[in-house]
Amino acid sequence: MLRYFLKRLGLSLVTVLIVATVVFFMMRILPGDAARRILGKGTTEEQLVALREQLGLNRPLVVQFWDWITSTLRGDLGQSLQYSSDVGELLFPAIGYSARLAALAFVLIVPISVTGGVVAALNRGKAIDRVITVGGLSAAVIPEFVWAVTFVLVFGVTLEWFPVTAFPDDPAAGFLDYVWHLLLPSIALLLVLFGYIARIARAGVIEALESDYMRTAVLKGMTRRAAIWRHVMRNAMLPTIAVIAGQIPYLVGGLVAVEVVFNYPGFGTVLLTAVGGRDYPMLQAGVLITSSVIVGFQLLADMLFAMLNPRIRTAVAE
């Protein structure tokens, strides 16, 4: 098991390095000039050359890449070209805001999706099963930003039931006020992930209901309800847990679109601003952090699945 973990960890680190390398060089070949964007129109060529010299943009790309990698490994993410501030000071507060939204969305997604899958499995073939499975998959094909825009227009502008922004105007707002503002963007993320998680939970419960240990428990006199709670739920939820961990990267990706629609000062909003300003250090650090989080949770999902699935665990041990 340790060898499997080390192998997966090594592949994860290589993946992050490849992503960082690709993003670094792609940013440099995109049209536009960061120095000209910073100084604005009407600047002289001498001013542009001086700024490029100051920012180190005139050095060879390989040298710039090496300096960035070594600085990042030391914990220095560089200076923002737009704001002339430390990248970490700008990104980490935004990451905290995004983490709040992701946490609330996750709290809604897990119980609602798992409950929907269990209800569908226990009513297999009935109308409620078709509503949950078809409705969940239909909702999943609609992007997060479409749900977000729809919610803003319907529940925020037309009905005025919810705020149209995800961040309260009052700096002294309490916990419940924050939750209220984050509810609509969280539901938008829920609708995209509900269908897949519910489908996996449904399949696990159906497989457990048709298993030999379930039939044996009923033949021994255990009621069906008791057998479901003691045997079916425990065995069916194990692979579902691993699948839920694997959906976290998709949740991270969906945050960007939702944050922009709801004018939320999170990680995605900061990165989009950096794209518009061609802020290389900000973008590089943002993509590096995002890829590290995604790869990290993918590694966690693989390890959970290997530990919870006896067949994979046996293959890994061999």
N, C-alpha and C positions, 0 to 999 in steps of 0.2 A: 504493500500500500504506500509506503514511504517513497519507493522508487517511482511509482505512478504519479504521486504528488509532485516530486521534484521534476519529473519530465514535463508535466503540465505547467508547472511554474516556469520552467525554462522557455517553453513555447510561448507563454504569456508575455514574458519579458521581451522576447524577440519580436512578437507582434507589436508591442508598444513602441519599440525602437523603429520598426519599419514604418509605422504610422507617423511617428515624429519626423522621420527623415523625408517621407513623401510630402508631408505638409510644409516642412521648411522650404524645400526646393520649389514646390508649386507656388508658394507665396511670392517667391522671387521672380518667377517667369510670368506672373500675371501682368496685364497691361496697367500702366499707371506708375506714378512716382510718389513714394511716401514723403519725400522732402518737399516736393511741390505742393502736395496736399496740406502739409503742415503750415508752410509759409503763405499759401494762397496765390492768387493770380498777381501778376505785376512784379514778381520777384526777379532779380537778375540772376544770371548764370553763376556769377561769383558767389552770391548768397546760397544758391543751391549746392554748389560744390563745398562750401564751408560747412553747411549743415550735414551733408552726406559724410564729410570727414569727421564731424563731431559725433555722429551717430554710428559710425563704423560701417556705413552702407557701401562704401567704395572699396572695401577689402574683398579679396577672393571669397567666393561662396563657401568653399571648403573650410577656410579659416573661420568665417562667421559661424558655420555649423559646429565646428569643434569648440569654439568659445561658448556657444550656447549650451551644448551638451555638458561640458565640464562645469559651467556655472550652475546649471540646473541640478546637477548631482551634488553641488555644494549647498543647494537650497536657495540660490539666487535666481529668481525668474526674470530678472532684467527690469528695465525702465520702460514705461509706456511712452510711445512716441506722441500720443495725443495729449496726455495729461501730465507728462514729465514727473510721474510718480512711480513708486515701486509697484510692479505688477501684482505682487502678492497682496498688497494693501487694497487694491481695487477688486481683485478676484475673490478673495476669501469671504468678505461680507456677502457678496452676491451668491457664493456657494451656500452660505448659511441660509439665505432666503429660499433658494431652490430646494435645499434639504427640508425645510418646513413644508413646502408644497408637496414634495415627493412623499414625505412621511404621512401627511394627511391622506393623500391619494392612495398610498399603500394600505393604510388602515381601512379605507373603504373597499379597496379592490379585493383583498384577500377574503374576508368573511362573506362578502356578497357573492363573489364569484364561486367560491367553494360551496356555499349554501345552494346557489342556483344549480350547480352540477349535481349535487346530492339529490335535490328535489327532482331534477330531470331523470336521474337514474332510477329513483324509487317509483317514478310514474312513467316508466319506459313505454313508449308507444302511445301515450295519452296526449291530450291537447296541450297540457302544460309543458310536457317534454318538448313538443314541437315549437311552442312559443319561445322557450328558453334557448334551445339550440339554434333555431333559425333566426330568432331575434338577436341573439348574441353575436352570431357570425355576420349578420347584416350590419350591426352597429360597428363591428370591428373593421369593416372595409372602408368606413368613412374616416378620413384623417382627423387628427385631434383639432387642427385649426378650424375645420369646418364645424365641428361640434362647438368649439369655443365661440366662433362668430355667431352661430345660431343662438346659443345661450345668451350672449350679450344682447342681441337684437330682441329676442322674445322675452326673456326673464328680467333683463336689465333695463332696456329702453322702453319696450311696449308695456309690459306688466308692472315694471318697477318693483319687483319682488326682491331682487338681489342687487348689490352694487355692481357697476360696470367695470370697476377696477378690482384687482386682487390685493391691493394694499390700502389699509385705512389711512385717511387723511390726518387723523388725530394721533400724534406721536405717543400719547399716553393711553392708547387703546388697549383693552384687556385681551385676555386669551380668547374668550368667546367671540369677540369682535374680529380678531384675526381669522379664526376658524370660519366665521360667516363670510368673510371676504374671499377666502380660499375655497369655498365649497363648490362653486360653479366650475372653476378650472379643474378641481379634483374629479368632479363627475365626468368632465370631458375626457380625462385620462382613463377613468373607470370604464367608460363605454367601449374604448378601443381594446382594452385588455380583458374585459369580462368574458367575451365569447371563447377565447382560446383556453383560459384557465378553467372555466366551467366545463368545457368539452373534455379536458383531461380528467377533471374530477369525476365527471359522469362516467367516462370509460373505466376508470379505476374502480368505482363502486359497482358497476355492472359486472366487471370481471370478478370482483370479490363475491358478489351475490351468487355467481354461477360456479364458485369454487367447491372443492370437495369438503373443505373444513366447514363451510357454511351449511352444506347438506348434513354433515355429521353432527353438527351442533343442534340442528333442528330435530334430527332423528333421536338424539339423546334426551329430548324433552324440553330443550330451551326454546322459549318463545321467539318468534321471528324478530320482534322489536329488540329483545335483549341480544340476540345473535348479531343483529346489525350494529348495535352500539359497541359490543365487546370485540367482535372479529372484523366485520366489514369495514367500519370506519377507520380502525387503526391500520389495517393493511392497505386500504385504498388511498389513504392520505399520504403515505410515505413517498410514492413517486410524485404526487401532486406538490409536495413541499419543494422537491428539487426543481420542478418545472416553474414554480412561482419564483424561486431564486433566479432562474434563467430569464425571467421576464423583466427583471429590474433594468437591464440595459435599454430595453424598449421604452420603459418608463422615463429613463434619463433623456432619451432622444425626443420623446413627446413633450418634455418640459419646455423646450426652446420655443416651439410654435405657440403653446398655450400662454407662456409668459409674455410674449409680444402682444398677443390679442388683448390680454387683460392688463397690459401696461404694468407688469410686475417687475421690480428691479432685481431680477434673478440672474443666474449665470448665463442663460441663453440671451437675454437682452444685452448684457455687457458684451458678449461675443459678437452679436450682430452689429453693435456700435463700432466694435473694433474692425469688423470687415469693411464698413463704410469708410473708416478713416485709414485703412491699410496699416493698422497698428500691428506690425509684425510680432513684437514680443508678447503682446496681449493674446493674439491669436495662437501663437505657438504654445504658450503656456496653457491656454484654455483647451486646445485640442489634446495636449499631452495629459492634462488632468482628466478630461472626458474619456479618452481611450483607456487610461489606467483604471478608472472606475468601472468601465464596461468590461474590460478584460478581467478585472478582479472579481466581479460578480459572476462572470462566465466560469472562471476557475472554481469559485465557490459552488456554483450549480453542478459542475462536473464532479466535484468531490462529494457533494451531498448525494448525487445520484449513484455514485460508486459505492458509498457506504450504505445507502438504503436499499439498493437493489442487490439481492443475494447473487444473482447470476453474474453481474458485472463485478461484484466484489470478489467472487471466486476466480474469475478470469484475471483480475488484477493481481491477486495473490499468487497465481501461477506464473 
